[in-house]
Amino acid sequence: MLSGYYHEWLELVVNNRRSDQEYNHPYDVIIGSIADDRVIDTVNYFIEELTSGRLSEELVSLTLKQLSYQKPNDQICFATKKAVESVAFLRSYEVLR
């Protein structure tokens, strides 16, 4: 599992958000940082620049630098039926404060 914001993460998020149709990636399960409210403005700006034809390595670097100021929250995404069907309940336990 990679935590944080890196080039492949940015590419996956952008492809998921830009696509009018379901984005087909090769992953059954994705474990990584959430594109939540704290980072979405930066991601949306990157998408606007990309859509306007202003993609550059400098833009990618600046975007990732801006994202690095945010502490990532991680998530597990079960992206396919195969992944969901592989999950099984094992046990539960109570956590006391």
N, C-alpha and C positions, 0 to 999 in steps of 0.2 A: 504494500500500500504506500502510495506517495501522498504525503500531506503537504498542503501549501498550494501556491499558485505558480504554475510553470507552463511552458509553451504548449504542451500536449493538452493540459487542462483547459487552457484558453481556447484552443482549437475545438475541443469537444463541446464546450459551452456555447461558443459562437455558432457552430454547425447546428446544434440543437435549437437555438433561439432564432436563427435565420430561416430555417426550413419551413416552408408552408406545408410540407408533408412530413411524415415520420422520418427522422434521420436514422439511417441504417448504419450502425457501427458494429464492429465484430465482437462486442462484449456481452456476456451473459450477466455479469455482475460488475458494477463500477463502485469502487470505494475511493472516496476522495473528498476534496473540499466542496462545500456548498456555494453556489452562486446566489447568495442571499442579499437582503436589502443593504448590507454594508458595502458590497462590492458591485452591485448591479449598475450603478451610474457609470462607473469606470468601464465595465463591460459594454454597456450601451454606447458609450462614446467611441470605443474601439470599433464596434459594429458600424456606427455611422461613418467613421473614417474609412473603414474597409469597403463599405457600400459606395462611397464616393470615389473609390479608386486610389486612395492615398495610403495603401498598405506598404509598409517598409519595415525593415528590421529595427529601425530606430523606434517606430511606433510600437512594435511588439515589446521591445525592451522598456520603453517608458511606461507602457501599460502594466507590465509585470512588476516594475519598480513601484508604481502607484499601489498595486494590489498588495505588495509586500508589507505595507504599513498596517494591514488588517490581519488580525489573528484568525486563521481559518477555523471553521467548524466543519467537522467531517460528517459524511453520510454514507450509507450503503444503499445503492440503487439496484434492485433486482429488475433487470431490463428485459428479460425474456420469460416466457412461460416455463421453459426448462429450468431457469434459475429459481423461480417461485416454487416449482414442484420439488426442488431439492431441499427445501427448508422443512425441518421437522422440529416440533416442540419437544424439548428434553426435560426441562424442569423450571420451576419458578421458586423464588425465595423473597422474603420480605427484607427490605433494607431499613434499618432503624437510624434515626438521626441522633 
